[in-house]
Amino acid sequence: MQIYSYFCRRKLNITNKRVQMNNESVRQKFKGNPKLKRLVDWLIMNQVETRPRWYVRMLAPLYQHRGRHSVIHHSVRMDTPPYRQFRLGNYSVIESGACINNAVGDVIIGDHTRVGLHNTIIGPVTIGSHVNLAQGITVTALNHNFSESDKRIDEQGVNTTPVTIEDDVWIGANAVVLPGVRIGTHSVVAAGAIVTKDVPPHSLVAGVPAKVIKQL
Ligand SMILES: CC(C)(COP(=O)(O)OP(=O)(O)OC[C@H]1O[C@@H](n2cnc3c(N)ncnc32)[C@H](O)[C@@H]1OP(=O)(O)O)[C@@H](O)C(=O)NCCC(=O)NCCS
């Protein structure tokens, strides 16, 4: 298994840039051909489970960048189809029971970062280096549309606004970071906070909705 993983990483370093460049042009091609798009989506995603099919999950180390000495624990649910980026930096760890979903936007994680037990990350999300996410945190860039009152919510699709967590941030247990938020460097989010607005660098935020309670 280790040899397989080493081989995948070596191969990846060579091909990763090319794969990234191709992703956008492939997406554009599919936009003009909805039938082909549906077929490819069906081949990649289990339509009931809304997660990549087992053979796609097996191939993930070939098309994803996983940094040196990084760890993704076995029970992590990687809903990371190949048409978006997932990158994990060097020495970063994704703890057991977490779920990473890049189906609607890239998930990029820097070096020496820890995604804690039972976290859920839904892209597009960029997390910097030396970030520590405690347990049970949700970071989501996705909202469901609900503005049309005569349509069911699950018929209305979704929208995304990217989330950014800059370097050197600690987020306490069970916090929620909502779409569009940027958390500035060297900040702390208290346990249980719901972060609805940007957090300036060097601040401690707490509460629902989260407010700055201290400068660091
Ligand atoms: C935020 C935290 C770090 C404390 O920071 P601190 O600078 O020592 O803050 P204080 O304890 O002095 O509290 C300052 C104020 O914030 C309030 N406060 C502290 N933590 C809070 C929280 N999680 N939610 C809401 N308010 C909080 C305090 O009640 C206090 O209010 P007051 O001034 O009205 O009395 C800590 O409370 C916390 O949330 N830690 C997260 C722990 C965790 O998740 N660990 C997981 C392992 S990685």
The ligand as an ORCA input file, in Angstrom:
! r2SCAN-3c Opt
* xyz 0 1
  C     -12.062     31.341     23.117
  C     -11.257     30.552     24.128
  C      -9.952     30.107     23.493
  C     -10.975     31.381     25.377
  O     -10.187     32.499     25.070
  P      -9.763     33.523     26.218
  O      -8.996     34.626     25.574
  O      -9.110     32.781     27.320
  O     -11.181     34.097     26.621
  P     -11.818     34.216     28.083
  O     -11.966     32.842     28.665
  O     -11.061     35.247     28.828
  O     -13.266     34.750     27.732
  C     -13.481     36.041     27.233
  C     -14.993     36.211     27.071
  O     -15.404     35.356     25.979
  C     -16.414     34.463     26.433
  N     -16.173     33.191     25.762
  C     -15.117     32.371     25.869
  N     -15.271     31.315     25.083
  C     -16.445     31.464     24.445
  C     -17.141     30.675     23.523
  N     -16.642     29.521     23.070
  N     -18.321     31.140     23.073
  C     -18.833     32.312     23.509
  N     -18.217     33.101     24.396
  C     -17.030     32.670     24.863
  C     -16.203     34.342     27.917
  O     -17.386     33.957     28.555
  C     -15.781     35.740     28.268
  O     -16.922     36.568     28.333
  P     -17.045     37.720     29.488
  O     -15.903     38.643     29.204
  O     -18.395     38.292     29.224
  O     -16.897     36.975     30.775
  C     -12.018     29.314     24.627
  O     -13.154     29.729     25.387
  C     -12.478     28.387     23.528
  O     -13.565     28.530     22.932
  N     -11.608     27.397     23.248
  C     -11.853     26.391     22.261
  C     -11.475     25.037     22.885
  C     -11.583     23.931     21.919
  O     -12.419     23.905     21.048
  N     -10.674     22.970     22.030
  C     -10.636     21.832     21.148
  C      -9.277     21.233     21.132
  S      -8.301     21.828     19.749
*
